[in-house]
Amino acid sequence: MDNVTEPKGELVLRTLAMPADTNPDGDIFGGWLLSQMDIAGGIAARQATKGRVATVAVDAMVFHKPVSVGDVMCCYAYEERIGTTSITFSIQAWVLRSRGSNGVEERELVTEGKFTFVALGEDRKKRVIEK
């Protein structure tokens, strides 16, 4: 993690961490971050499978650094595996933090995990992913 300097994958979601998303110590809740990553993965999976998807697994979540109010959180998605009916993405959450009065932004990897989605048909049952 220490030598990772660039996001892996495509930017899928960008949002601002707000005060309503904090715990009593002022850090952003991990659950909020996980939900943003799930949304990003869902967007990427829907595009890749050309249709409706549902999250079926979240694996290997690692929280590296806290997220603070005012951080711009960016989720990047990288396709790890595509099967007959499911697709797995590696999702990285990076933040842009403003440092000092000069307004210079610093980018840091804060969280990463693997999200698996199943493709669904109109009947809400598994469907084959057309490649």
C-alpha positions, 0 to 999 in steps of 0.5 A, spaced: 500 500 500 505 504 501 508 504 494 501 505 491 501 512 488 496 512 482 489 509 482 488 502 478 482 502 474 477 507 471 474 513 475 467 511 476 464 516 482 466 522 486 463 525 492 464 530 497 465 527 505 460 531 509 459 532 516 452 528 516 457 522 515 461 522 521 462 518 527 463 522 534 470 523 533 469 527 526 472 521 522 467 519 516 464 512 518 467 506 514 459 504 512 459 510 508 465 509 505 463 502 503 456 504 501 460 509 496 464 503 493 458 499 492 455 504 488 461 505 484 462 498 483 454 497 481 455 503 476 461 499 473 458 492 473 451 495 470 456 498 464 460 491 463 454 487 463 449 491 460 443 491 465 441 490 472 446 487 477 446 486 484 451 485 489 453 478 492 459 479 495 464 484 498 471 481 500 478 483 502 476 490 505 482 494 507 481 501 511 488 504 510 487 511 512 481 515 515 477 520 511 475 527 513 469 532 512 471 536 506 475 530 503 473 529 495 472 521 495 474 518 488 472 511 487 476 507 481 473 500 479 478 495 475 475 489 472 478 483 476 474 477 473 468 476 469 464 469 469 458 466 466 453 470 471 457 474 475 463 479 475 468 482 480 471 488 481 477 491 485 474 498 488 479 503 490 477 509 494 482 515 494 481 522 497 483 529 495 485 533 501 486 540 501 493 542 504 494 548 507 492 555 505 495 554 498 490 550 496 494 544 494 491 537 493 494 531 495 491 524 493 491 518 498 489 511 497 484 510 503 480 504 502 480 498 497 476 492 496 473 486 492 466 487 490 462 481 486 455 482 482 451 478 479 447 480 473 439 480 473 434 479 468 427 482 468 425 477 472 430 479 477 433 472 476 440 470 474 442 471 467 448 470 463 453 475 461 453 477 454 461 478 452 
